[in-house]
Each structure stands twice: as structure tokens, then as C-alpha cells.
Amino acid sequence: MEYTIENGAHRGKAFKVYGGLEIVKPGQTRTLKLSEE
């Protein structure tokens, strides 16, 4: 399953993804694959 995540916070956010962790930096928009389908 893929999600588009926009981080409007002042800190980076970490998300569990298939195969590890992804960090979305402040002001960044990323599309993450959160699980294997």
C-alpha cells in the first residue's frame, strides 16, 4: 500500500515501511510504500 505524506511540522517524521524506516524531512512530500502487496 502506498501513501503520499506531506510533513508540515518543524521536525522530521519517521515511518515504518517495508524493509525498514523512512524519514520525511520538514516541508517535504514523499510517497512511501508501507507494506508489501
C-alpha positions as CSV (number, residue, x, y, z in Angstrom):
1,M,0.0,0.0,0.0
2,E,1.4,3.4,-0.9
3,Y,0.7,6.7,0.8
4,T,1.7,10.3,0.0
5,I,2.9,12.0,3.1
6,E,3.4,15.8,3.5
7,N,5.3,16.9,6.5
8,G,4.4,20.4,7.5
9,A,5.9,20.1,11.0
10,H,9.1,21.7,12.2
11,R,10.7,18.2,12.8
12,G,11.3,15.2,10.7
13,K,8.9,12.2,11.0
14,A,9.8,8.5,10.7
15,F,7.5,5.9,9.2
16,K,7.8,2.2,9.2
17,V,8.0,1.0,5.6
18,Y,8.6,-2.4,4.0
19,G,12.2,-3.1,4.7
20,G,12.9,-0.5,7.4
21,L,12.3,3.1,8.2
22,E,11.8,6.2,6.0
23,I,12.3,9.7,7.4
24,V,10.3,12.6,5.9
25,K,12.1,15.9,6.5
26,P,10.2,19.1,7.3
27,G,8.5,20.7,4.3
28,Q,9.0,17.5,2.2
29,T,6.4,15.4,0.4
30,R,7.1,11.7,-0.2
31,T,5.3,8.7,-1.5
32,L,6.0,5.7,0.8
33,K,5.3,2.0,0.3
34,L,4.2,1.0,3.8
35,S,3.7,-2.7,3.2
36,E,4.4,-5.4,0.6
37,E,1.4,-6.2,-1.5
